[in-house]
Structures are given as C-alpha cells and as structure tokens.
Amino acid sequence: METIHKIGRRKTAVARIYLSDGKGNITVNNKEYNKYFTTDTLRYKILQPLNLTDTVSSFDIKAKVFGGGITGQAEAIRLAISRALVEINEENKPLLKAEGLMTRDPRMVERKKFGQKKARKKFQFSKR
C-alpha cells in the first residue's frame, strides 16, 4: 500500500497526515503523540477513528499540525485520519459517519467589530 495523504481542519488548526502500513506508530510534528498531546481526552480523540475500525496496530501515521490550540489540532488530526480510513476501505464510512467523525466542524471565532469591545460585547454605556 502506498502512503495516503489527507488534510483535516478545525477552527484555525490544519493537520496533514500521511498514513501507511505499519505497527501503529503515531508521530505528531516529529514527536510521539503521547508527548505532544498530554491529556487522555486528546489522545482518545486521535485514536477514536482507529478504535472504531479496529485498525489501531495496522497503520503508521505521521502528522504535521499547525495553527490553533491543541484541542483543535487533535480534532483536525481525527478528521484527517477518518478521511484516510474511508479512502482505504469504503465500508468504514457509515461507521465513522454515525459517530460524527466525517463532518468538518464549521464553527469559527466570530470577528471583532469596530466600536465594540469584542465580537458581541459592547463598551460600557454611560448615560451621563
């Protein structure tokens, strides 16, 4: 099997993954994913598509991630892995779609407007 390249995005985080046959090694920005993502919830998010399809120890994944925070980066990697698994085996799609892993989360930070403190928050109003 040749290497599969997929992209996942979440907020301002962009993840590019390279999935190939292997023993289940996952590296993120040339670090072991356990070292890059310190909390168990973030590690779970990355392994979620692999656990659902029972392919945890069959593929090696190299991920390059930039932008956003670590939660957005983990969810971007999760989307990219899900897309790659669907390309390998089309039967994975209904399983991953049912868990909501195939949809790109469109929520972004609303921009700040001029004359206001933040996107929705206003400066304090003074009557006198």
C-alpha positions in Angstrom: 0.0 0.0 0.0 1.3 3.4 -0.9 1.2 6.3 1.6 -2.2 8.1 1.8 -2.1 11.9 2.3 -5.2 13.6 3.8 -5.9 17.0 5.4 -8.2 17.8 8.3 -9.2 21.2 9.7 -10.8 22.5 12.9 -11.1 26.2 13.7 -7.7 27.6 12.6 -5.8 24.3 13.0 -4.7 22.4 9.9 -3.5 18.8 10.1 -1.8 17.0 7.2 -1.4 13.2 7.8 0.5 10.6 6.0 -1.0 7.1 6.6 1.0 4.0 5.7 1.2 0.3 6.6 2.9 -0.3 9.9 2.7 -1.2 13.6 0.6 1.6 14.9 3.2 4.3 15.5 1.7 7.9 15.6 4.0 10.9 15.4 2.8 14.5 15.5 5.3 17.2 14.4 8.2 14.7 14.8 7.2 13.8 18.4 5.5 10.8 19.8 1.8 11.6 20.0 1.8 10.8 23.8 4.4 13.5 24.3 2.6 16.1 22.1 -0.9 15.6 23.5 -0.6 15.4 27.3 -4.2 14.8 28.3 -6.0 11.5 27.9 -9.0 13.1 26.2 -6.9 14.4 23.4 -5.2 11.1 22.9 -8.6 9.4 22.9 -9.8 11.8 20.2 -6.9 10.9 17.9 -7.3 7.1 18.4 -11.2 7.3 18.1 -11.4 6.5 14.4 -8.8 3.8 14.6 -10.6 2.2 17.6 -13.9 2.2 15.8 -12.5 0.5 12.7 -10.2 -1.9 14.8 -7.1 -0.7 12.9 -5.0 0.7 15.8 -2.0 -1.5 15.2 -2.2 -1.8 11.4 -1.1 1.7 10.3 1.7 4.2 10.9 0.6 7.8 11.0 2.8 10.9 10.5 1.0 14.2 11.2 2.1 17.8 10.6 -0.1 20.2 12.5 0.0 24.0 12.7 -2.4 26.8 13.9 -5.0 26.8 16.6 -4.7 25.2 20.0 -4.1 21.6 21.0 -7.8 20.7 21.1 -8.4 22.0 17.6 -5.2 20.3 16.4 -6.3 16.9 17.9 -9.8 17.2 16.3 -8.2 18.2 12.9 -6.0 15.1 13.1 -9.1 13.0 13.9 -10.9 14.2 10.8 -7.8 13.6 8.6 -7.5 10.0 9.9 -11.2 9.4 9.4 -10.9 10.6 5.8 -7.9 8.4 5.2 -9.6 5.3 6.6 -12.6 5.8 4.3 -10.2 6.0 1.3 -8.7 2.7 2.3 -12.0 0.9 2.9 -15.3 2.5 1.9 -17.1 0.2 4.4 -15.7 2.4 7.2 -17.8 5.4 6.1 -21.2 4.6 7.7 -19.5 3.5 10.9 -17.4 6.8 11.2 -20.3 9.0 10.0 -22.6 7.6 12.7 -20.1 8.8 15.3 -19.9 12.3 13.6 -16.2 11.9 12.6 -16.7 12.6 8.9 -18.1 16.1 9.2 -15.9 19.1 9.3 -16.9 21.3 12.2 -17.6 24.7 10.7 -17.7 26.7 13.9 -15.1 29.5 13.8 -14.4 32.5 16.1 -16.5 35.5 15.2 -14.6 38.6 14.2 -14.3 41.6 16.4 -16.4 44.6 15.2 -15.2 48.2 15.3 -16.7 50.4 18.0 -17.1 47.3 20.2 -15.0 45.6 22.8 -15.3 42.1 21.3 -17.5 40.4 18.7 -20.7 40.8 20.6 -19.6 42.7 23.8 -20.0 46.4 23.7 -18.2 49.2 25.6 -19.9 50.2 28.8 -22.7 52.7 28.1 -22.7 55.9 30.2 -26.0 57.9 30.2 -24.3 61.0 31.7 
